[in-house]
């Protein structure tokens, strides 16, 4: 198996050392840093095609979740399926699980008007064999003729390794320096290359994706716009993937949707650094002999504090969620500023909220 180029353990060790925070401190103060209270911007009315994009982007993984979480399956059968997926290296091999996932995906997308008849390309690369291998579908809009490129989120172990390749990739374009999540950037380069080899007209194309697929989709838009190709993206739960300057540049062409308790959009070195800094502040304040603990804790729940603290701890090469950001919070959708997601929240609900199916249920697309 290929080794991830980014040393996650070393990054955390450095952060613990630089801030003087211990694992005990994180456990002790976890109740004070588990709540996200963003300062809301204007109310957003979901567009008519939001459910279409959410379905194309998010429902690929529901077959796997349904089998693991809802249908009876023995532990031995799960192990057997995992071993087949991992060790069968036949050329052009797709596991039965993957085949069923594709069939289930296409059964779901036809409910929003996209079926095999609308599909013009599917890149079923072996993402469980190599790093940075994209898995995506290209559909043609039956009404406008424009393309929709749907990128799959994290599914295989190699996808996870791509996620963990969180080195900062520095790229220069016409004298401007951009910074990207290295793993997502490498995958985006391959996607753009494959689309160009297929000789598609990418003007007015729309990229969509969930999780890793969302980040790669946003980077694809930036790469194509640098080549004067007008594209856009509607993405769901993207992890931080590019520097703040690039994120601002994409505000007119990329919309990122996140759910209330989904912490994946906060999974960056910067957001964890902000978390450590907040714990450090709480620890120092509570150490004061005359501190009124309840007031101190309340102060750290003020909506503007996450934004302010995030801005104070930002470095030039820190990564953020791309484009315009819309959060679904208690059944309503609002725009929020980028730095409202600038601190990682220790929220164990995040796994449930990040599951891709949540993004095309009523709360996001009603």
N, C-alpha and C positions, 0 to 999 in steps of 0.2 A: 504494500500500500504506500502511496506517496505521502511524504511528510509535509505537514502544513508549514509554510515558510514563516508564519507569525508565531512567536513564542508567547502564548497567552499567560502562562505561569509567570514568566519574567516580568511582563507588563503589570500584573497585579502585585508582585513582590515590590516593584519599584514604587507603585502608588502607595502601598502600605508604609513603606519606608519614608517616602517624601512627606506624607501627612501625619505620620505618627499614630494612625488609626489601627486598631487591632480588630480581629474577628469578634472579640468579646464586645467591643464598642458597637459594631454593626448589629449584633444581637440585642444589646441593651437598648439601643435607640431606634430599633426597627419600626416601632409603632409611630414614631415621629416622622418617618420618611417613607411611609407606604401609601400616602394619599396624594393623588394628583388633583390639584385645584387650579385649573387654568383660568386665565383672564380671557373671557370670551370676546370675540369680535362680532361682526354682524351675523345675523341669522341667515342660514343658507337653505334655499329650497332645492331639493334634489332634482336634477335634470331628468328628462323623460328617458334618456338612454343609460342612466346610471345602473339600473338593474341588469341591462345587457352586458355592460363592461364588468360588473361584479360577478356575473355568472361565468363569463368567458375567462375571467382572471382567477376565480377562487374555487370553482367547484371541482377541479381536477382531483384534489386530495380527498374528497368526501367518501369515495369508495373505500380507501384504505382505513379511514377513521371509522366508517360504518362497520367494516369487518372486524376491526380490533375492539371497538368499544360497544357495539350493539348486537353483533351476532355471536353465537356460541362458537368458540374456536379453542382447541386444546393448545396448551403451551408447546407441546411437541410439534404440532402443525405449524405454529408460528416460527419455531426454530428451523424447521425444514424449509419453509418458504424463504427465510432469510439466507440460509446456506445456498439454496438454489440461485437466488438473486446475486449473491456475492461471488460464487465460485464457478459458475458456468460462463466460460469465456469464448463460446462459439461465435463466429463472425455473424453480425446482424441478428444476434440473439436478443429477444425480448422475453422477459419472464411472464408467466401466466398472470401474475398479479398486475404487471404493467399493462398487459393486453386488456385485462378486465377494466382497469382504471381508464384506459383510453375509450373503451366502449361505453362505460358509464358516463364519462365526460361528454361524449358526443350525444348521448341520450338526453343529457341535461341541457346542452347548448341549443338543441333543436327547439326547445320551448321558448327561446328568445329569438328564433328565426335564423339560427345558424346550424347547418347540418353538414354532412359530408359533401353535399352538392356545392356548398359555399366555400369549402376548404380548397385552397390553391397550393398549400405546402404544409408539410409537417416534418419537423426536424427531430426525429426520435433518436438522438445521439445516445451513446452509452455513458450516461453521466455517472454510472456506478463504477466506471473503469478508470476515468481520468478526471483531473481537476479542470474546472472552467468550461465544462461541456454543456451547452444550453439545450433545453428541451422545450420546443415551442411549436405553436400552430399559427398558420396565416389564413385568415378568412377574408373573403371579399364581401363588402356590404352590398346586399342585393338591390338597395335603393340608389345609392350614390356611386357604387363601383370602387370606392376607396378601400384600402386595406386595413384590417385590424390584426395586429400581431399580439398573440397571447403567450406570455412566458410563464412556465411552471415555476412554482416556489420550491423551497428545499424539500427534497424527497429522499435522496440516497445519502449514503455516508460521504461520498465524494462531494455532493452538494454542501453537506455540513462542513467539510474541509474548505470548500470555497468560501463559505460564510466566515470561517475562522481565519482566513488569510486577510486579516484586518490591517495589514501594513498600509501606510499612506503612500499612494502612487502619485508622484509629481509629474505633471504633463504640461508642456508649454505649447500654446497655440497663438500665433500672431503676436508674440511678445507678452501674452497674458499667461500667468501660472495658474493651473488648476490642480486641485488635489482630489483624489478618488480613493475609495476602498479598493485595494488592489485586486482582490478576488472578483468583485463585481465588474470592475473595469475590464479585466481580461476576458470575462465572459461576454460583455457587451461588444468588444471588438470582434469576437467570433460571430455574434449574431449579425452585426452590420455587414461583415464580410460575406456571410452566407446569403443574406438578403440581396446584396449587390450581385453576387454570382448568379442568383436566380433571375436577375434582370427585371426586378419589379420597379414600377413607378412608385416611389415612396413619398412623393409629395401628397400632403393631406392624409397620410397614414396615421393611425392611432395605435400606440402601444399600450398594453395593459398587462397587469401581473399582480401577484400577491407575494408579500414577503421578499425573498431573494429575487423573484421574478419582477417585483415592483421596482426594486433598486436598479436592476439591469435595464429595465424598460426606460427609466428616467435618464440613465447614462446614454442609452442609444439615441434618445431624442437630442441630447446635447451634442453628441458626436455628429449626428446628421445635420443639425442646424449650423454647426461649424463648417459644413460643406454646402451651405445655402440650400438645404433641403428642408422644406417646411413640414414638420411633424408635431404631434402632440402626444400626451400620455395621460391616462386616467388610471391611477394605481392605488393599491390597497395595502396598508400596513408596511410601508417600505422601511427598512432599517436605514440609519444614517449612512450616506454613501458618497457625498461630495462636499466640498468646502462651501462656506456661507455665500461667497461671491457667486459661485456657480448656481447655488440654490435660488438666489434672488434673480439671476438671469432667466431662470426657467419659470418664474411665477406666472407668466402669461400663457405658458404652453403645457405645464404639468400640474395636475391636481392630485394631491395625496390625501387619501381618506384613512383615518385611524379611529379605533374604538376607544371607549372611555378608559378601560383598564389594560389595554394592550401595551406592554412595555417594550416590544420589539423596536418601535420607532425611537426608543431611548437607548438602544444597545450600542454605545460607542465609548471609546476611551474618554472622550470629553464628558459625556453624561455621567460616567462612573466617577471621573475626577470631581465633577460638581457635587455628586452624592457624598464623596469622602470629605469635601470641603464643608458641606452642610453639617455633617456629623461632627467634624472638627469644631465648628462654631458652636453647635449645641453643647458639646462636651466642655468647651471652655466657659461658656455662659453658665452652665449648670454647676460648674465648679466654684462659682463666686459665692461666698458665704451668705450674701444677702439676696440671692436670686430668688425671684418668685417663679417657681417652675412652671406653673400653669400659664402665666403670662408669656414666659419665654417660648413655650411650646406653641401657644397661640400665634405669636409673632411669626413663627416659621411656617405657619399655614396660610399666611397672607398670600393671595394670588400672585402679586407682583414679585415676590421674593425669588421664586424659581427663575423667572426671566432675568432679574437683576444679577443673581448669583451666577447663572449660566453665562451672561455677557461678561462678567468680571473674570471668569476662568477660561475664556475662549482664547485659543491660540490660532495662528494663521492657517495651520494645516488640519484643524479640527473638522470633523465631518458632521453633517446635519441631514435632516429629512428634506428632500428636494421639492421645489415649487411652492405652490399655494397649498396650505394645509387646512383640512376640514376635519373636525372631530365630531363624532356622534356621542353625545353626552346626555344621559337620562332621556333618551328618545328624541332629542333635538340635535340639529346639526349647526355648528358654528365654525366660522373661521377662527384660527388661533395663530399667534406669532410663533415663529420657529423656536425661539428660546424657551417657550412654554414646555417643550419636550427636551429641554437641555439638561435635565437631571434624571438619572435612572431611578425608578421607584421600585422598592422591594415589595412587589405585589404578586402573591401566589395565584391570583385570579388570571394573570396574564396568559397562561397557557390556554385557558378556555376562551378568552377573548381573541386570542391570535388564531385559533383554528379557523381555517379559511371559510368554512361554511357560515360562520357568523356574519360574514360581510355581504352575503346575498339573502339574508333573512330580513324580516320586516323592519327591524330596527334601523337598518342602514338604507334600505331601498323601498320604503313604503311610499 
